[in-house]
Amino acid sequence: MSKPGPISAKPLSALLGDVFSDAYARQGFASRELVTRWAEIAGPEIAAHSEPMKIQWPRPIEGQKQEPATLVLRVEGPVALEIQHSSDVILQRVNRFFGWNAVGRLALRQAPLSRNSVRNASRLPDATDVAQVAETLSSIEDNDLRTALARLGASIKWN
């Protein structure tokens, strides 16, 4: 009689990936990363008051170049004007994320956000912890790299 093998649990994201992909595809998103990583893409200030609703792709006209899409953002009322003024920055960040000029215009919809509060996924570690980790990285010559690694090490240590 053979022993049963180790139980390997599949991540929930792998099991439900197709379900979510279909839902995002109906809203014009090729993948869910734009929605799930919105705080990283747009920045924490913008993401705190907005969220992507859908991407509207114009119908292609035969023989003409494909026009860029319109990103529809749900925005909290009081900050809609500020987000409208920073639309060029948002478009640059979104297109940098995609790697090509996918979105050419923003459309804002004033409504309460679907989430109650923005998760603060990336808490900054204490400056003293970063300094302690930075001391151990004296062999790294590049200051920016040393600082980034020190923040990473302090974050890992903190969590």
N, C-alpha and C positions, 0 to 999 in steps of 0.2 A: 504494500500500500504506500502510495507516495504522499509526502507532506504537502500541505497546501502552500503555495508561494506567498510571498509578502503581499499584503493588501496595498494597492496603490490607489490613492484617492485622486480623482481628477479635479483640477481647480474649477470652481463654479463658472468662471469666465470662459473656460473652454467648452463647458456644457451649454451655456446660454449664449455663446458668441454669435451663432447664426440668428437667434431670435432678435438680439439687439441690433445686429447688422441690418436686418430687414427693416426694422423700425427706423433706424437712422437713414437708410437708403430712401425711404418714402419721403423724408424731409430734405433730400438732396445731398446728404452727407455721404461721401464715398467711404469714410470710415468714422468711427466714433471718437477718434483722438481729438478732433477739434473741440468737441463738447467736453470730453473728460479732462483735457489738458488746457482748458480755456484760461485758467489763472496763469499758467506758465507762458502761454502764447501772448495774451493781451497785457499781462502785467497785473499785479495784485490790486492796484487802484481801480483800474477799469473793470476787472473781473468782479470786484466787490459789488458793482452796481449794474452789471449787464451779464447776459448769457446768450449764446447763439441759439436761435430758434430753427432756422433752416437756411439752405442755400438755394436760390432760385437761378436755374440755368436757362438762358435764352434758347429758344429753338434754333438749331443750326439752319442756315439758309444755304442751299446748294451753291457752290462756287464762291462763297464768301468766307472770310476768316471767322472762326468761332469767337464770339464776343465773351468777355469775362462775366462771371456770375455776380449776383447780388447776394451779399450776406445779410440776413435779417436778424437783428439783435433785439432781444427784449431788454428794455432799459427802465430802471426806476425813474419815475417822473422828474424829481428835482435835479437829477444829474444828466438828463438827456441833452441839454444844450452843451454841457461840457464835453460829453462823449462825441457829440456832433462836431465840435471844434477839433477834437483829436482823431477824427476819422482817418486822416491821412496816415497817422502813426499806426492805427489799428490795421489798416489795409496793408501797410508795409510788413507788419509783424505776421499777419495771416499768410500773406504771399511768401514770406520767408519760410514759414512753417511748411507750406505746400511745396516750395522749391520752384515755383513758376507763377506767372501772373494769372492766378485762378480767379481771384475776386477783384472786381473793378469798382464796386460801389457798395455802400452800406445803406441799409434801410432800417430805421429805428421804429420800434413799436413800444409805446409807453404802457407798461403794465407791471404789476408786482412780479418779482422773480419767483420762479417755481420752487426755489429752495429758500428756507428761512434765513440761513446765514451761510456765509462762505466759509468753507473749512480752511483752517490755517494749517495746511499740510506741511509747510516748511517753516517751522519755528527756528529762529536763529539761536545758536548756542551762545552761552556766556562768553564774553570777551576774555575772561581769565582762562576758561577752558581752551579757547582757541590759541591763546598765547602759550599755554603749557604744551599743547600738541605741536605748535610751530617750533618750539625749542628742540624737539626731537627730529625735526626735518631740516637741520642746518646744512646737510649735504646737498640739498636742492638749491641750485643757483638762481633759477627764475623766481622772482618775488611773487608774481601773480599766481604761478603754479603752487608755490609754497603756501600762500594764503588760502587758495582754494582747497588744497589738501588738508590744511589745518582745520578749516571750517567743516570739511567732510568728516575728518577724524573726530572732532568734538561733537558733531551731530550723532555719529554712530555711538560714541561713548555715552552721550546724554540719553539716547533712546535705549 
